[in-house]
Amino acid sequence: GDQAVIITPASLSVSTSARPFLTARFAQAALHVRGHVTCLSPPCDGVTVTVTPRAGGSARSASPGNSGKFKVDDVPPGEYEVRVSRDGWCWAHDTKTVNVGKEDSMNIGFEQKGYKVPLRGVTASVKDLDVQHESGSKQRLNL
């Protein structure tokens, strides 16, 4: 589809009554994608947040700091897929679509819900499985 290019500043007042004005500078808007990751056992070491343009192009990644916050700078306007990942971890939602327009996309949140546990050689039929993490959090899995 057609997309407009957003230029910053949107307008610039100048006076040319005394002399020509030759120093006007305009640039394509570059915004920020910001958010937070909530992990079961902070800090969120090894977690990656990737921002990928839906129209194609290069993905950019960030790692949340000890606070769980992440930021990807200098993102041109457009629609993006934001994905959180870490091997072996489960998320409430691991992908969100954001539309970066005239302002930063902020408050994008991801929440870890559990851990992936590889099961090999299981031959018995299991309906429910109670799992307890070393931190003490418990969860019942309905299989």
Summary of the structure (lengths in Angstrom):
residues: 143
radius of gyration: 22.5
end to end distance: 42.8
largest distance: 88.5
contacts: 310
relative contact order: 0.20
helix: 0%
strand: 46%
